[in-house]
């Protein structure tokens, strides 16, 4: 008996996920997927001087609360970190 394939649900978080991943890669931000669901978003690692990049202060407006339930929240946090971090920054540079 022929059964049509089930219609796939639209990926409602695709745009947010793709944008967050690109921004995170450009700014050295870490997105950690958690086993039980959800994510932690970590700011770029600060150097020993406490600065993200020479002349840029370390800013963590989510200090102590890095957890997100969905990709829209992840994107919000990544954008917040990205506005304080130069593009192309990598830890150790």
C-alpha positions in Angstrom: 0.0 0.0 0.0 1.3 3.4 -0.9 1.7 6.0 1.9 2.6 9.5 1.1 5.6 10.9 3.0 4.7 12.9 6.0 4.8 16.7 5.4 7.8 18.2 7.1 7.2 20.9 9.7 8.7 24.2 8.7 12.0 25.0 10.5 10.8 28.1 12.4 14.3 28.7 14.0 16.4 28.2 10.8 17.1 31.9 10.1 17.9 32.7 13.8 20.1 29.6 14.0 22.1 30.4 10.8 22.5 34.1 11.8 23.6 33.2 15.3 26.2 30.7 14.1 27.7 33.1 11.6 27.9 36.0 14.1 29.3 33.7 16.8 32.1 32.5 14.4 33.0 36.1 13.4 33.2 37.3 16.9 34.6 34.3 18.9 31.4 33.6 20.7 30.7 30.1 21.9 27.3 28.5 21.5 27.1 25.3 23.6 24.2 22.9 23.0 23.1 21.2 26.2 22.1 17.5 26.4 18.8 18.1 28.1 17.8 20.8 25.7 18.6 24.4 25.5 21.9 26.3 25.0 24.6 28.2 26.8 26.0 31.2 25.1 29.5 32.3 26.2 31.2 35.6 25.5 34.6 35.6 23.8 37.4 34.5 26.2 39.1 37.5 27.7 42.8 37.8 27.7 44.9 37.9 30.9 44.5 41.6 30.9 40.7 41.2 31.2 40.1 42.6 27.7 38.6 40.9 24.8 40.8 42.7 22.3 43.3 45.6 22.8 41.2 48.7 23.6 37.9 46.8 24.0 36.5 46.3 27.5 35.1 42.8 28.4 31.3 43.2 28.5 29.1 40.4 29.8 25.6 41.8 30.3 24.4 38.2 30.9 26.9 37.5 33.6 25.6 34.4 35.5 22.7 33.7 33.1 24.0 32.3 29.9 21.2 29.8 29.3 18.7 30.0 26.4 15.8 27.8 25.5 15.5 28.5 21.8 17.5 29.9 18.9 15.8 33.3 19.0 17.2 33.8 22.5 20.6 32.6 21.4 20.6 35.1 18.5 19.7 37.9 21.0 22.6 37.0 23.2 25.0 36.6 20.3 24.1 40.0 18.9 24.6 41.6 22.4 28.1 40.1 22.7 28.9 40.9 19.0 28.3 44.6 19.4 31.2 44.7 22.0 33.6 42.5 20.1 35.6 43.3 16.9 34.8 41.2 13.8 37.5 38.5 13.2 38.7 38.4 16.8 40.0 35.1 18.0 41.2 34.0 21.4 44.9 34.4 21.9 45.4 37.2 19.3 
